[in-house]
Amino acid sequence: MKILLNNRSEFFDADCLTISEIMESKSFKFRMLVVRLNDKLVKKEDYDTTPVKEGDDLKIIHLVSGG
């Protein structure tokens, strides 16, 4: 499947993956993340059950704090 991940085309062998599976395959391990799927905010507790399908627009944004 082909999706848009952080504004870049990405290809995966599966027809459908969850957000958690994509995060694991791309090594997103930061604690503070904001995830948007097709411009809708996805809660952390829904990462394991939210499917990402062909043509979806997924944004995984690392929050950075500091002073």
C-alpha positions as CSV (number, residue, x, y, z in Angstrom):
1,M,0.0,0.0,0.0
2,K,1.1,3.6,-0.6
3,I,0.4,6.3,2.0
4,L,1.6,9.8,2.7
5,L,3.6,9.8,5.9
6,N,4.7,13.2,7.1
7,N,4.3,14.6,3.6
8,R,6.4,11.8,1.9
9,S,5.2,8.9,0.0
10,E,5.8,5.6,1.8
11,F,5.2,2.0,0.6
12,F,4.2,-1.0,2.8
13,D,3.8,-4.6,1.8
14,A,0.4,-4.9,3.7
15,D,-3.0,-3.7,2.4
16,C,-3.8,-2.2,5.8
17,L,-1.8,-1.5,9.0
18,T,-2.5,0.1,12.3
19,I,-0.9,3.3,13.4
20,S,1.1,1.3,16.0
21,E,2.5,-1.1,13.3
22,I,3.6,1.8,11.1
23,M,5.2,3.6,14.1
24,E,7.1,0.4,15.0
25,S,8.3,-0.2,11.4
26,K,9.5,3.4,11.1
27,S,11.0,3.4,14.6
28,F,9.0,6.2,16.1
29,K,9.8,5.8,19.8
30,F,9.5,9.3,21.2
31,R,7.1,9.6,24.2
32,M,5.5,12.8,23.1
33,L,3.9,12.4,19.7
34,V,0.9,14.0,18.0
35,V,-0.7,11.7,15.4
36,R,-3.2,12.9,12.7
37,L,-4.8,10.6,10.2
38,N,-6.5,12.4,7.3
39,D,-6.4,15.6,9.4
40,K,-8.2,14.0,12.4
41,L,-6.4,13.8,15.7
42,V,-5.9,10.2,16.9
43,K,-5.6,9.5,20.7
44,K,-2.7,7.4,21.9
45,E,-5.0,4.7,23.2
46,D,-6.4,4.3,19.7
47,Y,-3.0,3.7,17.9
48,D,-3.4,-0.1,18.2
49,T,-6.9,-0.2,16.6
50,T,-6.8,2.6,14.1
51,P,-6.3,1.3,10.5
52,V,-4.3,3.1,7.9
53,K,-5.3,2.3,4.4
54,E,-4.1,2.9,0.8
55,G,-4.0,6.6,0.1
56,D,-4.3,7.8,3.7
57,D,-2.4,10.9,4.9
58,L,-0.7,10.1,8.2
59,K,1.3,12.7,10.2
60,I,3.4,11.6,13.2
61,I,4.8,14.7,14.8
62,H,7.4,14.7,17.6
63,L,6.8,17.4,20.2
64,V,9.9,19.1,21.4
65,S,10.1,21.0,24.7
66,G,12.8,23.2,26.1
67,G,13.5,26.7,27.1
